[in-house]
Amino acid sequence: MKVEEELESLKHRIKAKLEDKKRSTARKKYLLLVLDDEGNKMKDNDLQDIRAVLPSDDRTPVKILVTRRKSEEAPIIEGNAKEVTFEPLSFEGSLTILENSIDKKFRNIQGFEDLFDAIAKKSKGLPAAITVMAGALNYIARHSSGDWTMESALEKAAYYEKADKGVNLLISCAYEMLRPLQ
């Protein structure tokens, strides 16, 4: 019963949000509805019910993306469902994202290659972790950031070891580096 109540609540929230968006936007080109990790709770008819509350005019094309985590209890949804598996990036892929995301000024730091390698390894192949850290480092490079120099920030990212259980080290480090700047 609890899952059904959650789905009903989700349907009502979606409808209210869509009506609000429709009112606030004079001209809308596309609508993407992302239901993150709702796939484990949904059944085929739930998706049809959600579609029923979405705008159905030709002026607003709608796409629905429903994600789910692996679960033995989750029902299998038939229809247009496609399984897409995301694997962590390789070390080389992680390093490429870091090199392309970080300010070129960091290449002037002595030993930057080893520091970049350490950061790429610490990412555990998660592109978001690299992107968040690159954003924090770029912020420090572009702004006067108190105690942080580009060198000290890059070294902290490379050698940071203090994170809460379940939190990626790079994301935790970026948060800690930027928190005093808020």
Z-matrix of the N, CA and C atoms (Angstrom, degrees):
N
C 1 1.451
C 2 1.531 1 111.31
N 3 1.323 2 117.60 1 -38.95
C 4 1.459 3 121.11 2 -176.78
C 5 1.533 4 111.10 3 -61.56
N 6 1.325 5 117.15 4 -40.24
C 7 1.464 6 120.28 5 179.30
C 8 1.523 7 110.14 6 -64.31
N 9 1.334 8 117.14 7 -40.43
C 10 1.463 9 120.68 8 178.89
C 11 1.526 10 111.17 9 -64.02
N 12 1.337 11 116.80 10 -39.61
C 13 1.463 12 120.41 11 177.52
C 14 1.525 13 110.62 12 -65.01
N 15 1.342 14 116.14 13 -40.62
C 16 1.462 15 120.03 14 178.41
C 17 1.525 16 110.58 15 -63.04
N 18 1.337 17 116.49 16 -40.91
C 19 1.459 18 119.70 17 179.77
C 20 1.523 19 111.45 18 -66.94
N 21 1.325 20 117.42 19 -39.99
C 22 1.466 21 120.47 20 176.76
C 23 1.523 22 110.30 21 -62.22
N 24 1.324 23 115.27 22 -43.96
C 25 1.464 24 120.27 23 178.24
C 26 1.529 25 110.24 24 -61.56
N 27 1.330 26 116.31 25 -42.31
C 28 1.458 27 121.26 26 178.62
C 29 1.526 28 110.43 27 -61.06
N 30 1.330 29 117.46 28 -43.85
C 31 1.464 30 121.44 29 179.62
C 32 1.529 31 110.75 30 -60.40
N 33 1.333 32 116.76 31 -44.09
C 34 1.468 33 120.49 32 -179.77
C 35 1.528 34 111.35 33 -66.53
N 36 1.330 35 117.08 34 -40.21
C 37 1.466 36 120.47 35 178.86
C 38 1.527 37 110.73 36 -65.09
N 39 1.335 38 116.00 37 -40.81
C 40 1.461 39 119.89 38 178.90
C 41 1.517 40 110.15 39 -62.54
N 42 1.327 41 116.53 40 -46.31
C 43 1.461 42 120.56 41 -178.81
C 44 1.528 43 110.61 42 -60.99
N 45 1.333 44 117.12 43 -45.67
C 46 1.464 45 121.03 44 -179.94
C 47 1.526 46 110.94 45 -63.01
N 48 1.330 47 116.89 46 -43.26
C 49 1.460 48 121.29 47 -179.53
C 50 1.527 49 110.76 48 -64.24
N 51 1.325 50 116.39 49 -42.18
C 52 1.463 51 119.86 50 179.88
C 53 1.519 52 111.84 51 -65.61
N 54 1.323 53 116.79 52 -40.97
C 55 1.464 54 119.74 53 178.17
C 56 1.521 55 110.45 54 -64.58
N 57 1.328 56 116.71 55 -38.99
C 58 1.457 57 121.28 56 177.49
C 59 1.531 58 110.51 57 -63.45
N 60 1.332 59 116.34 58 -45.64
C 61 1.468 60 120.71 59 179.15
C 62 1.524 61 111.10 60 -63.30
N 63 1.320 62 115.99 61 -39.31
C 64 1.461 63 120.61 62 -179.09
C 65 1.528 64 110.55 63 -63.35
N 66 1.325 65 115.95 64 -41.03
C 67 1.466 66 120.15 65 179.02
C 68 1.520 67 111.55 66 -69.45
N 69 1.325 68 117.22 67 -36.94
C 70 1.460 69 120.38 68 -173.89
C 71 1.524 70 113.48 69 -80.60
N 72 1.306 71 117.57 70 -13.91
C 73 1.455 72 120.33 71 -177.74
C 74 1.517 73 110.03 72 -118.42
N 75 1.308 74 115.69 73 120.88
C 76 1.463 75 119.04 74 -179.48
C 77 1.530 76 110.78 75 -70.57
N 78 1.321 77 116.68 76 -42.21
C 79 1.457 78 121.02 77 -177.71
C 80 1.519 79 108.65 78 -129.61
N 81 1.293 80 116.63 79 119.15
C 82 1.456 81 120.61 80 -179.12
C 83 1.521 82 108.80 81 -119.41
N 84 1.321 83 116.58 82 133.53
C 85 1.450 84 119.26 83 -178.52
C 86 1.522 85 111.90 84 -91.75
N 87 1.327 86 117.22 85 -49.11
C 88 1.453 87 121.37 86 -176.24
C 89 1.516 88 109.85 87 -140.00
N 90 1.307 89 114.90 88 156.68
C 91 1.456 90 120.51 89 175.90
C 92 1.520 91 107.71 90 -131.22
N 93 1.329 92 116.59 91 122.27
C 94 1.456 93 122.39 92 176.07
C 95 1.515 94 107.34 93 -115.15
N 96 1.309 95 116.35 94 119.38
C 97 1.458 96 122.32 95 178.14
C 98 1.518 97 107.38 96 -105.50
N 99 1.335 98 117.31 97 116.98
C 100 1.455 99 122.26 98 179.74
C 101 1.517 100 108.21 99 -108.04
N 102 1.319 101 116.00 100 120.52
C 103 1.463 102 122.54 101 176.80
C 104 1.520 103 106.64 102 -110.07
N 105 1.324 104 115.16 103 87.01
C 106 1.455 105 121.09 104 -174.67
C 107 1.519 106 111.03 105 -73.74
N 108 1.310 107 116.60 106 125.11
C 109 1.464 108 125.74 107 177.99
C 110 1.525 109 112.81 108 60.77
N 111 1.320 110 117.21 109 25.37
C 112 1.466 111 120.59 110 175.28
C 113 1.524 112 110.76 111 -93.58
N 114 1.314 113 118.14 112 -13.87
C 115 1.455 114 121.93 113 -176.95
C 116 1.515 115 114.04 114 -60.55
N 117 1.331 116 117.77 115 -30.46
C 118 1.463 117 120.40 116 179.37
C 119 1.517 118 111.86 117 -69.08
N 120 1.318 119 117.67 118 -23.48
C 121 1.464 120 121.21 119 -176.24
C 122 1.524 121 112.29 120 -96.93
N 123 1.322 122 116.87 121 -17.67
C 124 1.462 123 120.63 122 -170.47
C 125 1.523 124 112.66 123 -89.23
N 126 1.321 125 114.03 124 154.90
C 127 1.460 126 123.24 125 171.84
C 128 1.522 127 106.67 126 -120.66
N 129 1.333 128 117.24 127 170.00
C 130 1.471 129 120.91 128 -177.01
C 131 1.518 130 113.15 129 -52.55
N 132 1.317 131 117.45 130 -47.90
C 133 1.465 132 120.03 131 -175.85
C 134 1.529 133 112.19 132 -66.99
N 135 1.324 134 118.48 133 -24.39
C 136 1.463 135 120.79 134 177.87
C 137 1.527 136 110.71 135 -64.24
N 138 1.309 137 116.74 136 -40.98
C 139 1.456 138 120.30 137 178.87
C 140 1.530 139 110.50 138 -64.54
N 141 1.320 140 116.97 139 -38.97
C 142 1.466 141 120.61 140 177.06
C 143 1.524 142 110.62 141 -64.97
N 144 1.331 143 117.22 142 -39.40
C 145 1.466 144 120.79 143 178.13
C 146 1.526 145 111.19 144 -63.83
N 147 1.320 146 116.50 145 -39.49
C 148 1.467 147 120.41 146 178.80
C 149 1.525 148 109.67 147 -66.73
N 150 1.328 149 116.83 148 -43.08
C 151 1.472 150 120.15 149 177.98
C 152 1.529 151 111.08 150 -58.29
N 153 1.330 152 116.48 151 -34.43
C 154 1.465 153 120.75 152 -177.29
C 155 1.527 154 112.28 153 -64.18
N 156 1.333 155 118.30 154 -28.79
C 157 1.466 156 120.18 155 -178.96
C 158 1.529 157 112.33 156 -91.99
N 159 1.325 158 117.31 157 -5.33
C 160 1.464 159 120.61 158 179.34
C 161 1.521 160 109.99 159 -81.82
N 162 1.330 161 117.33 160 153.37
C 163 1.464 162 119.65 161 177.53
C 164 1.529 163 109.43 162 -59.68
N 165 1.311 164 115.98 163 138.50
C 166 1.464 165 118.81 164 -176.15
C 167 1.523 166 112.69 165 -116.18
N 168 1.323 167 117.11 166 11.61
C 169 1.460 168 118.27 167 179.64
C 170 1.528 169 110.60 168 -79.59
N 171 1.316 170 115.64 169 161.53
C 172 1.460 171 121.01 170 -177.63
C 173 1.525 172 112.39 171 -73.00
N 174 1.324 173 117.42 172 -15.99
C 175 1.465 174 120.85 173 -177.78
C 176 1.520 175 112.40 174 -76.71
N 177 1.323 176 117.93 175 -17.97
C 178 1.459 177 121.03 176 -177.16
C 179 1.531 178 110.20 177 -126.25
N 180 1.331 179 117.33 178 86.15
C 181 1.461 180 118.79 179 176.17
C 182 1.532 181 110.08 180 -64.34
N 183 1.323 182 116.15 181 138.72
C 184 1.462 183 121.58 182 -175.25
C 185 1.524 184 110.14 183 -121.82
N 186 1.324 185 116.05 184 134.94
C 187 1.461 186 122.77 185 171.11
C 188 1.517 187 107.12 186 -122.34
N 189 1.327 188 116.25 187 141.72
C 190 1.461 189 121.17 188 177.62
C 191 1.519 190 107.64 189 -119.94
N 192 1.327 191 115.82 190 127.15
C 193 1.456 192 121.99 191 176.86
C 194 1.522 193 107.46 192 -116.75
N 195 1.319 194 116.10 193 116.00
C 196 1.461 195 121.72 194 -179.89
C 197 1.520 196 107.01 195 -112.22
N 198 1.323 197 116.40 196 121.12
C 199 1.462 198 119.75 197 178.39
C 200 1.514 199 109.49 198 -105.79
N 201 1.318 200 114.94 199 158.59
C 202 1.460 201 120.71 200 178.08
C 203 1.517 202 108.50 201 -150.04
N 204 1.286 203 114.75 202 154.16
C 205 1.456 204 121.62 203 175.09
C 206 1.523 205 106.92 204 -96.75
N 207 1.303 206 116.88 205 158.52
C 208 1.463 207 119.36 206 177.88
C 209 1.516 208 109.46 207 -63.89
N 210 1.315 209 115.12 208 131.10
C 211 1.453 210 120.44 209 -179.53
C 212 1.517 211 108.21 210 -155.41
N 213 1.320 212 116.07 211 136.83
C 214 1.460 213 120.57 212 179.83
C 215 1.523 214 111.35 213 -71.89
N 216 1.352 215 118.08 214 -31.57
C 217 1.467 216 121.36 215 -176.39
C 218 1.516 217 113.09 216 -82.62
N 219 1.300 218 118.31 217 -14.56
C 220 1.462 219 121.19 218 -172.90
C 221 1.522 220 111.07 219 -66.82
N 222 1.336 221 116.42 220 136.56
C 223 1.463 222 118.87 221 177.07
C 224 1.526 223 110.28 222 -70.13
N 225 1.307 224 115.90 223 154.17
C 226 1.455 225 120.75 224 176.79
C 227 1.519 226 107.46 225 -91.22
N 228 1.318 227 116.02 226 124.99
C 229 1.463 228 120.97 227 -178.69
C 230 1.522 229 108.02 228 -93.72
N 231 1.309 230 115.32 229 126.85
C 232 1.466 231 121.29 230 179.01
C 233 1.526 232 108.61 231 -88.65
N 234 1.302 233 115.83 232 170.30
C 235 1.453 234 119.62 233 174.80
C 236 1.510 235 111.71 234 107.88
N 237 1.326 236 116.01 235 -133.70
C 238 1.459 237 121.64 236 -175.92
C 239 1.518 238 113.40 237 -84.98
N 240 1.308 239 117.75 238 14.42
C 241 1.460 240 120.04 239 -177.90
C 242 1.525 241 109.87 240 -68.76
N 243 1.325 242 115.58 241 132.89
C 244 1.457 243 121.73 242 175.94
C 245 1.514 244 107.27 243 -122.53
N 246 1.299 245 116.25 244 135.02
C 247 1.459 246 119.11 245 177.08
C 248 1.518 247 108.33 246 -90.29
N 249 1.314 248 115.07 247 125.43
C 250 1.455 249 121.65 248 177.38
C 251 1.517 250 106.70 249 -123.15
N 252 1.309 251 116.08 250 121.91
C 253 1.457 252 120.79 251 -179.15
C 254 1.525 253 108.57 252 -103.85
N 255 1.313 254 115.63 253 130.99
C 256 1.455 255 121.16 254 177.26
C 257 1.517 256 108.66 255 -105.70
N 258 1.292 257 115.78 256 124.77
C 259 1.455 258 121.77 257 177.19
C 260 1.527 259 108.20 258 -105.20
N 261 1.325 260 117.22 259 151.88
C 262 1.469 261 118.87 260 175.67
C 263 1.533 262 110.36 261 -61.18
N 264 1.308 263 115.42 262 152.26
C 265 1.460 264 120.23 263 177.34
C 266 1.520 265 110.49 264 -68.06
N 267 1.307 266 115.17 265 155.55
C 268 1.460 267 120.04 266 171.72
C 269 1.534 268 107.97 267 -71.22
N 270 1.318 269 115.96 268 168.44
C 271 1.464 270 120.11 269 176.09
C 272 1.526 271 109.69 270 -58.01
N 273 1.335 272 116.21 271 -43.54
C 274 1.463 273 120.52 272 -178.79
C 275 1.528 274 110.92 273 -63.62
N 276 1.327 275 116.77 274 -41.04
C 277 1.463 276 120.50 275 177.67
C 278 1.516 277 111.59 276 -63.41
N 279 1.333 278 115.86 277 -41.80
C 280 1.468 279 120.61 278 177.97
C 281 1.522 280 110.75 279 -62.53
N 282 1.321 281 115.73 280 -44.13
C 283 1.460 282 120.86 281 -179.56
C 284 1.532 283 110.91 282 -64.10
N 285 1.317 284 117.17 283 -39.56
C 286 1.469 285 121.27 284 178.64
C 287 1.523 286 110.97 285 -62.34
N 288 1.335 287 116.99 286 -45.35
C 289 1.472 288 119.73 287 178.58
C 290 1.525 289 110.26 288 -61.77
N 291 1.327 290 117.10 289 -43.48
C 292 1.466 291 120.50 290 179.24
C 293 1.526 292 110.46 291 -60.98
N 294 1.323 293 116.98 292 -49.26
C 295 1.467 294 120.58 293 -178.11
C 296 1.529 295 111.84 294 -61.47
N 297 1.324 296 116.83 295 -35.73
C 298 1.467 297 120.39 296 -179.53
C 299 1.524 298 112.91 297 -80.35
N 300 1.329 299 117.41 298 -18.44
C 301 1.468 300 121.20 299 -175.22
C 302 1.514 301 113.73 300 -98.77
N 303 1.302 302 117.18 301 -21.25
C 304 1.465 303 120.37 302 -171.74
C 305 1.532 304 110.30 303 -95.18
N 306 1.309 305 115.40 304 146.23
C 307 1.461 306 122.43 305 179.63
C 308 1.535 307 110.01 306 -56.25
N 309 1.312 308 115.77 307 137.80
C 310 1.476 309 121.43 308 -177.79
C 311 1.530 310 112.40 309 -62.55
N 312 1.335 311 117.70 310 -20.81
C 313 1.470 312 120.93 311 179.05
C 314 1.526 313 111.74 312 -59.37
N 315 1.336 314 116.70 313 -28.12
C 316 1.463 315 119.66 314 -177.95
C 317 1.528 316 111.98 315 -66.89
N 318 1.316 317 117.49 316 -19.89
C 319 1.471 318 120.70 317 178.99
C 320 1.533 319 111.68 318 -70.56
N 321 1.319 320 117.33 319 -15.45
C 322 1.465 321 121.09 320 178.39
C 323 1.523 322 112.33 321 -81.79
N 324 1.309 323 117.57 322 -8.26
C 325 1.465 324 121.29 323 -179.07
C 326 1.524 325 108.73 324 -79.45
N 327 1.330 326 114.98 325 132.06
C 328 1.461 327 119.63 326 -179.82
C 329 1.532 328 109.80 327 -61.14
N 330 1.325 329 116.49 328 130.81
C 331 1.458 330 121.87 329 178.44
C 332 1.518 331 114.10 330 78.19
N 333 1.347 332 116.55 331 18.58
C 334 1.469 333 118.91 332 -176.17
C 335 1.527 334 112.22 333 -60.05
N 336 1.360 335 118.15 334 -31.21
C 337 1.468 336 119.79 335 -178.54
C 338 1.524 337 111.03 336 -60.37
N 339 1.333 338 116.60 337 -45.71
C 340 1.471 339 120.16 338 179.90
C 341 1.527 340 111.11 339 -65.91
N 342 1.323 341 116.63 340 -38.17
C 343 1.464 342 120.30 341 179.06
C 344 1.531 343 110.75 342 -67.63
N 345 1.329 344 116.84 343 -41.42
C 346 1.469 345 120.39 344 176.18
C 347 1.527 346 110.09 345 -60.78
N 348 1.348 347 116.42 346 -43.97
C 349 1.472 348 120.36 347 179.30
C 350 1.525 349 110.88 348 -59.31
N 351 1.332 350 116.66 349 -44.11
C 352 1.472 351 120.54 350 -179.32
C 353 1.528 352 110.82 351 -63.68
N 354 1.322 353 116.75 352 -40.22
C 355 1.468 354 120.44 353 179.14
C 356 1.529 355 110.06 354 -66.40
N 357 1.329 356 117.19 355 -43.40
C 358 1.471 357 120.63 356 179.50
C 359 1.528 358 110.50 357 -61.37
N 360 1.325 359 117.89 358 -40.71
C 361 1.477 360 121.01 359 177.79
C 362 1.521 361 110.49 360 -65.55
N 363 1.312 362 116.16 361 -41.74
C 364 1.470 363 121.33 362 -178.04
C 365 1.529 364 111.82 363 -65.44
N 366 1.320 365 117.85 364 -22.23
C 367 1.467 366 121.08 365 -179.20
C 368 1.525 367 112.31 366 -69.18
N 369 1.318 368 117.04 367 -21.30
C 370 1.473 369 122.77 368 -177.30
C 371 1.525 370 111.32 369 56.74
N 372 1.326 371 115.79 370 31.76
C 373 1.456 372 120.73 371 175.39
C 374 1.513 373 115.25 372 78.28
N 375 1.328 374 117.77 373 13.45
C 376 1.465 375 121.21 374 -178.44
C 377 1.533 376 110.00 375 -96.47
N 378 1.323 377 117.82 376 110.41
C 379 1.466 378 120.15 377 -178.36
C 380 1.524 379 112.95 378 -58.66
N 381 1.320 380 117.84 379 -36.17
C 382 1.470 381 120.27 380 -179.09
C 383 1.525 382 110.90 381 -63.63
N 384 1.325 383 117.19 382 -38.29
C 385 1.468 384 120.08 383 179.34
C 386 1.526 385 110.32 384 -63.14
N 387 1.315 386 116.65 385 -42.21
C 388 1.466 387 120.58 386 178.98
C 389 1.527 388 110.22 387 -65.74
N 390 1.310 389 116.65 388 -43.25
C 391 1.463 390 121.18 389 -178.49
C 392 1.525 391 111.63 390 -63.97
N 393 1.333 392 116.93 391 -42.05
C 394 1.468 393 120.74 392 178.34
C 395 1.527 394 109.95 393 -63.82
N 396 1.325 395 117.00 394 -45.83
C 397 1.464 396 119.98 395 -179.84
C 398 1.523 397 110.55 396 -64.99
N 399 1.327 398 117.76 397 -42.75
C 400 1.469 399 120.19 398 178.54
C 401 1.525 400 110.18 399 -60.34
N 402 1.321 401 116.97 400 -40.00
C 403 1.463 402 120.54 401 177.69
C 404 1.520 403 111.93 402 -61.91
N 405 1.333 404 116.36 403 -42.73
C 406 1.471 405 120.31 404 178.90
C 407 1.526 406 110.55 405 -65.05
N 408 1.322 407 116.70 406 -45.07
C 409 1.466 408 120.05 407 179.85
C 410 1.531 409 111.01 408 -64.48
N 411 1.314 410 116.40 409 -41.63
C 412 1.470 411 119.77 410 178.69
C 413 1.525 412 111.26 411 -64.06
N 414 1.318 413 117.03 412 -37.88
C 415 1.461 414 120.61 413 177.11
C 416 1.530 415 109.83 414 -60.96
N 417 1.318 416 115.78 415 -46.54
C 418 1.468 417 120.28 416 -179.82
C 419 1.527 418 110.27 417 -63.40
N 420 1.329 419 117.52 418 -38.31
C 421 1.469 420 120.75 419 -179.85
C 422 1.525 421 111.83 420 -66.72
N 423 1.321 422 117.49 421 -32.37
C 424 1.467 423 120.93 422 -173.98
C 425 1.523 424 114.47 423 -94.13
N 426 1.316 425 116.80 424 -17.07
C 427 1.462 426 120.03 425 -175.98
C 428 1.521 427 110.32 426 -124.97
N 429 1.279 428 114.68 427 154.60
C 430 1.456 429 119.40 428 171.82
C 431 1.520 430 106.43 429 -70.05
N 432 1.308 431 116.52 430 115.12
C 433 1.460 432 120.03 431 -169.56
C 434 1.522 433 113.07 432 -118.66
N 435 1.300 434 116.69 433 48.09
C 436 1.459 435 119.57 434 174.07
C 437 1.511 436 112.96 435 62.02
N 438 1.318 437 116.17 436 -120.04
C 439 1.461 438 121.66 437 -175.78
C 440 1.524 439 113.63 438 -78.18
N 441 1.314 440 117.97 439 -13.23
C 442 1.461 441 120.78 440 -173.06
C 443 1.517 442 112.32 441 -84.65
N 444 1.322 443 115.16 442 131.37
C 445 1.455 444 121.07 443 165.83
C 446 1.521 445 105.96 444 -106.45
N 447 1.304 446 117.12 445 167.13
C 448 1.465 447 119.03 446 177.67
C 449 1.525 448 110.30 447 -60.61
N 450 1.332 449 116.38 448 -40.34
C 451 1.462 450 120.58 449 -178.83
C 452 1.526 451 111.46 450 -64.57
N 453 1.334 452 116.12 451 -47.09
C 454 1.470 453 118.68 452 -177.41
C 455 1.526 454 111.23 453 -67.59
N 456 1.320 455 116.99 454 -35.30
C 457 1.465 456 120.20 455 178.88
C 458 1.528 457 110.69 456 -67.45
N 459 1.329 458 116.84 457 -43.16
C 460 1.464 459 120.42 458 179.49
C 461 1.528 460 110.85 459 -64.82
N 462 1.325 461 117.03 460 -41.09
C 463 1.468 462 120.52 461 177.62
C 464 1.524 463 111.53 462 -65.78
N 465 1.320 464 116.83 463 -40.90
C 466 1.467 465 119.43 464 178.51
C 467 1.527 466 110.01 465 -60.88
N 468 1.331 467 117.14 466 -44.53
C 469 1.469 468 120.51 467 179.74
C 470 1.526 469 111.01 468 -61.65
N 471 1.321 470 116.53 469 -39.55
C 472 1.465 471 120.50 470 -177.21
C 473 1.522 472 112.61 471 -71.36
N 474 1.332 473 117.45 472 -33.97
C 475 1.466 474 119.90 473 -172.13
C 476 1.520 475 114.10 474 -115.01
N 477 1.300 476 118.00 475 8.00
C 478 1.469 477 122.59 476 -178.32
C 479 1.525 478 110.27 477 -63.62
N 480 1.324 479 117.00 478 133.45
C 481 1.468 480 121.00 479 -177.95
C 482 1.520 481 113.73 480 -131.61
N 483 1.328 482 119.38 481 2.40
C 484 1.461 483 121.32 482 -173.98
C 485 1.524 484 109.69 483 -106.87
N 486 1.339 485 116.58 484 106.70
C 487 1.466 486 119.91 485 178.14
C 488 1.517 487 108.94 486 -145.37
N 489 1.315 488 115.48 487 151.85
C 490 1.457 489 120.05 488 175.10
C 491 1.519 490 109.41 489 -66.30
N 492 1.318 491 115.57 490 153.30
C 493 1.459 492 120.41 491 179.78
C 494 1.530 493 109.61 492 -57.66
N 495 1.315 494 115.73 493 130.78
C 496 1.451 495 120.79 494 177.84
C 497 1.516 496 114.62 495 87.79
N 498 1.320 497 118.25 496 -4.43
C 499 1.462 498 121.13 497 -179.27
C 500 1.523 499 108.19 498 -103.31
N 501 1.321 500 116.41 499 130.81
C 502 1.452 501 120.63 500 178.18
C 503 1.527 502 109.20 501 -60.97
N 504 1.320 503 115.93 502 137.58
C 505 1.467 504 120.77 503 -177.38
C 506 1.529 505 112.71 504 -58.02
N 507 1.322 506 117.60 505 -39.82
C 508 1.467 507 119.26 506 -178.09
C 509 1.521 508 111.91 507 -67.70
N 510 1.321 509 116.55 508 -40.84
C 511 1.464 510 119.43 509 179.47
C 512 1.521 511 110.06 510 -66.17
N 513 1.319 512 116.85 511 -42.40
C 514 1.464 513 121.06 512 177.83
C 515 1.527 514 110.78 513 -62.10
N 516 1.308 515 116.30 514 -43.28
C 517 1.465 516 121.10 515 179.82
C 518 1.530 517 110.88 516 -64.17
N 519 1.328 518 117.08 517 -44.44
C 520 1.471 519 120.39 518 179.45
C 521 1.519 520 110.42 519 -60.70
N 522 1.318 521 116.57 520 -43.01
C 523 1.462 522 120.52 521 178.81
C 524 1.527 523 110.23 522 -61.43
N 525 1.318 524 116.33 523 -45.34
C 526 1.470 525 120.16 524 -179.10
C 527 1.530 526 111.33 525 -64.65
N 528 1.321 527 117.01 526 -37.57
C 529 1.463 528 120.55 527 -179.46
C 530 1.525 529 111.66 528 -68.51
N 531 1.328 530 117.22 529 -36.99
C 532 1.464 531 120.65 530 -174.97
C 533 1.520 532 113.62 531 -91.54
N 534 1.324 533 117.89 532 -18.75
C 535 1.465 534 120.86 533 -176.39
C 536 1.526 535 112.78 534 -54.67
N 537 1.327 536 120.23 535 -46.20
C 538 1.477 537 118.59 536 -179.92
C 539 1.526 538 113.23 537 -66.17
N 540 1.313 539 118.09 538 -16.16
C 541 1.460 540 121.40 539 -176.33
C 542 1.516 541 112.75 540 -86.54
N 543 1.320 542 117.87 541 -10.14
C 544 1.464 543 121.47 542 -175.32
C 545 1.498 544 111.94 543 -71.88
